[in-house]
């Protein structure tokens, strides 16, 4: 099982990066049929069918992609607090949380 660890950035502009909460998401399970939310969904790439965790309404051609889900290894991604909350909602809705 491959996982993605999302780290919530809680610093303000101009400050060094501070990490708040973390969420570990099952990337392998997320590639399967998942139900999107108003802002987060799994997008299939055009060229090779690569699955991406993506944001709605950010433009075409992968402009809103957060991370590729068919990973070779476990990775960590730093995201803003608001994006972290939206990813958490998506993960809870699809039962993808490995560890909070």
C-alpha positions in Angstrom: 0.0 0.0 0.0 1.4 3.4 -1.0 0.6 6.4 1.1 0.7 10.2 0.8 1.3 12.2 3.9 -0.2 15.7 3.8 1.4 18.2 6.2 -0.6 21.3 7.1 1.4 24.6 6.7 0.4 27.0 9.5 2.9 29.8 9.0 1.9 33.2 7.7 3.6 35.0 4.8 7.3 35.8 5.4 7.7 33.3 8.3 9.6 30.0 8.2 7.4 27.0 7.4 5.6 25.7 10.4 3.8 22.3 10.2 0.5 21.7 12.0 -1.5 18.6 11.6 -0.7 15.7 9.4 -2.9 13.2 7.5 -1.8 10.0 5.9 -4.0 9.0 2.9 -4.1 5.5 1.2 -3.0 6.5 -2.3 -3.5 2.9 -3.6 -7.2 2.9 -2.5 -7.7 6.4 -3.8 -6.9 5.3 -7.3 -10.0 3.1 -7.3 -13.5 4.4 -7.6 -13.8 7.4 -5.2 -16.6 9.9 -4.7 -15.4 13.5 -5.2 -16.4 16.5 -3.1 -17.3 20.0 -4.2 -13.6 20.9 -4.5 -11.4 17.7 -4.5 -11.6 14.7 -6.8 -9.5 12.1 -8.6 -8.7 13.1 -12.2 -7.5 10.6 -14.8 -4.7 12.0 -17.0 -5.2 12.3 -20.7 -2.0 10.8 -22.0 -1.3 7.7 -19.9 -4.4 7.5 -17.7 -2.4 8.5 -14.6 -4.6 9.2 -11.6 -4.2 12.6 -9.9 -5.7 14.1 -6.7 -7.0 17.4 -8.1 -8.9 20.6 -7.2 -12.0 21.6 -9.1 -12.2 24.9 -10.9 -8.5 25.6 -11.3 -8.3 25.3 -15.0 -7.8 22.6 -17.6 -4.9 20.3 -18.4 -4.0 19.5 -14.8 -3.5 23.0 -13.4 -5.2 22.0 -10.2 -3.4 18.7 -9.6 -2.1 18.3 -6.1 -0.3 15.0 -6.4 0.0 12.0 -8.7 -1.5 8.9 -7.0 0.3 6.0 -8.7 3.4 6.5 -6.7 6.6 4.4 -6.6 7.1 5.3 -3.0 5.5 7.0 0.0 5.7 10.8 -0.2 4.9 13.9 1.9 3.3 17.0 0.6 3.0 20.4 2.3 -0.3 22.1 1.7 -2.1 25.2 3.0 -4.5 24.9 5.9 -7.6 25.4 3.8 -6.5 22.8 1.2 -5.6 20.4 4.1 -9.2 20.7 5.4 -10.6 20.0 1.9 -8.4 16.9 1.4 -9.3 15.7 4.9 -13.1 15.9 4.0 -12.4 14.0 0.7 -10.4 11.3 2.6 -13.1 10.9 5.3 -15.9 10.7 2.7 -14.1 7.9 0.9 -12.6 6.1 4.0 -9.0 6.7 2.8 -7.4 7.9 6.1 -4.6 5.6 7.3 -3.6 7.9 10.2 -4.5 11.4 11.4 
